[in-house]
Amino acid sequence: MTGETTSLHFSDAHPPTQFYVDAKFANSLNNQQYEEILSRLFAFTHNPDLGSDLGSNLQHYCLTESLPVSSVKDLFKTLLIVARGATKNKLTGGQLYSDLQRLGLDAGRANLFCQTWKDQSEVSDQFSKLDLKRLVDLEWKFGVTAASSELHRVGNCYIQLKMVVTKDSKRESVLMELSLPQFYTFMHEMETAKLEMGT
């Protein structure tokens, strides 16, 4: 089926031809380049303040990787529309994967996008559950994945958080392991909370 006759889950509108072009371009990237673009994309979705420097940062990245700037920016826009549509329409991972496959994204790339999107959504859900609780203590550890059954995860940074929160005089420990983009999201949430409290 062509894009003109196929409806997708993330949007009621039929996707423009550019979406298919961008998926083809994404398939041509090496794993590290694709992962870096996803990392920047999901960092931006949870911290729109990064938008002021986003264009110049993407351009600099493209120059260092010898990638066409316009193609990377188009891909970024397309993936951003897909991610926001998936969140807005509360898609399942399977629905999102199906949409990405229909756009022409290869299975490995579609799977990584879905997993990253799911991880980001779970972090946002965890943050929202903490809203009604008071943070008493926070411990964190920084690490790098040395071995994994998934090759693309080797060398990735992660942060383990242990938060002690209270609600109605009851203490509770909340444990989380965050990727670097997720950690940036967490820091943004904490800064926002700090500003709202006026401290």
C-alpha positions in Angstrom: 0.0 0.0 0.0 1.1 3.5 -0.6 1.1 6.3 2.0 -1.7 8.0 0.2 -4.1 5.1 0.8 -2.8 3.9 4.2 -4.1 5.4 7.4 -1.8 5.2 10.4 -2.5 5.2 14.2 -0.5 8.2 15.2 -2.4 10.6 13.0 -5.8 10.9 11.3 -4.2 12.5 8.3 -2.4 10.5 5.6 1.3 11.0 6.0 3.0 13.2 3.4 5.5 11.6 1.0 8.3 13.3 3.0 7.7 10.9 5.9 8.6 7.9 3.6 11.7 9.8 2.3 12.8 10.4 5.9 12.3 6.8 6.9 14.5 5.7 4.0 17.1 8.2 5.1 16.9 6.9 8.7 17.6 3.4 7.3 20.8 4.7 5.6 22.3 5.9 8.9 24.6 3.8 10.9 23.4 2.6 14.4 25.3 5.2 16.3 24.0 8.1 14.2 20.4 6.9 14.4 20.7 6.5 18.2 22.2 10.0 18.6 19.3 11.5 16.7 16.8 9.6 18.8 18.6 10.7 22.0 18.4 14.4 20.9 14.8 13.9 19.8 13.5 12.5 23.1 15.6 14.9 25.2 13.8 17.7 23.3 10.3 16.2 23.7 10.7 16.3 27.4 12.7 19.6 27.6 11.4 22.0 24.9 13.8 24.6 26.4 16.5 22.8 24.4 14.8 24.1 21.3 16.7 27.4 21.3 20.0 25.7 20.5 18.5 22.6 18.7 19.1 23.9 15.2 22.7 24.9 15.7 23.4 21.7 17.7 21.9 19.5 14.9 23.9 21.4 12.3 27.1 21.0 14.2 26.4 17.3 14.6 25.8 16.9 10.9 29.1 18.6 10.1 31.0 16.3 12.4 29.3 13.2 11.0 29.3 14.4 7.4 25.5 14.2 7.2 23.2 16.4 5.0 21.8 19.0 7.4 18.5 19.3 5.6 17.9 15.5 5.6 18.7 15.2 9.4 16.4 18.2 10.2 13.6 16.7 8.1 14.0 13.3 9.8 14.0 15.0 13.2 10.7 16.8 12.4 9.1 13.6 11.1 10.1 11.5 14.1 9.0 14.4 16.4 5.5 14.4 14.8 5.3 10.6 15.1 6.4 10.6 18.8 4.0 13.4 19.7 1.1 11.7 17.8 1.8 8.4 19.5 1.7 10.0 22.9 -1.4 12.1 22.1 -3.3 9.1 20.8 -2.0 6.8 23.6 -0.7 4.2 21.1 0.6 0.9 22.2 4.1 -0.1 21.3 2.7 -2.5 18.7 0.6 0.2 17.0 3.6 2.6 16.9 5.8 -0.2 15.5 3.3 -1.0 12.8 3.1 2.7 11.8 6.9 3.0 11.6 7.0 -0.2 9.5 4.4 1.2 7.2 6.4 4.4 6.7 9.3 2.1 5.7 11.5 2.2 8.7 13.4 -1.1 9.1 12.6 -3.4 11.9 15.6 -2.7 14.1 15.2 1.1 13.8 11.4 0.9 14.4 12.0 -1.3 17.5 14.6 1.0 18.9 12.3 4.0 18.4 9.4 2.2 20.1 11.6 1.2 23.0 13.0 4.6 23.5 9.5 6.2 23.3 8.1 3.7 25.8 11.0 4.3 28.2 10.4 8.0 28.0 6.7 7.6 28.6 7.3 5.4 31.6 9.6 8.0 33.1 7.0 10.7 32.6 4.4 8.5 34.3 6.7 7.9 37.3 7.3 11.6 37.6 3.6 12.3 37.6 3.1 9.7 40.4 5.7 11.5 42.5 3.8 14.8 42.3 1.8 14.2 45.4 4.7 13.0 47.5 7.5 15.0 49.2 11.1 14.2 48.2 13.1 13.6 51.4 16.4 12.2 50.0 18.0 11.4 46.7 20.9 9.1 45.9 22.3 8.5 42.5 25.0 6.4 40.8 26.4 6.9 37.3 27.3 3.9 35.2 28.2 2.7 31.7 26.9 -0.5 30.1 29.9 -2.8 29.6 28.0 -5.8 28.3 24.6 -6.5 27.0 22.8 -9.0 24.7 21.8 -5.9 22.7 25.0 -4.6 21.0 23.6 -1.1 20.6 23.3 -0.7 24.4 27.0 -1.4 25.1 28.8 1.9 26.0 25.5 3.7 26.9 25.5 5.8 30.0 22.8 5.4 32.7 22.0 6.8 36.1 20.5 4.8 38.9 18.3 6.9 41.3 17.0 6.1 44.7 14.5 8.6 45.9 13.1 8.6 49.4 9.6 10.2 49.4 7.0 10.7 52.1 3.2 10.8 51.9 1.0 10.9 55.0 4.0 10.3 57.3 4.9 7.1 55.4 8.4 6.8 53.8 8.8 5.0 50.6 11.9 4.3 48.4 11.5 4.8 44.6 14.1 3.2 42.5 14.7 4.2 38.8 17.3 3.5 36.2 17.5 6.3 33.6 19.3 6.7 30.3 21.1 10.0 29.8 18.2 11.7 28.0 15.8 10.5 30.7 18.1 11.9 33.3 18.1 15.3 31.6 14.3 15.1 31.6 14.4 14.3 35.3 16.7 17.3 36.0 14.4 19.5 33.9 11.4 18.4 36.0 13.3 19.1 39.2 14.4 22.5 38.1 10.8 23.3 37.1 9.5 22.2 40.5 12.2 24.3 42.2 11.1 27.4 40.3 7.5 26.8 41.0 8.2 26.6 44.7 10.2 29.8 44.5 13.3 28.5 46.3 
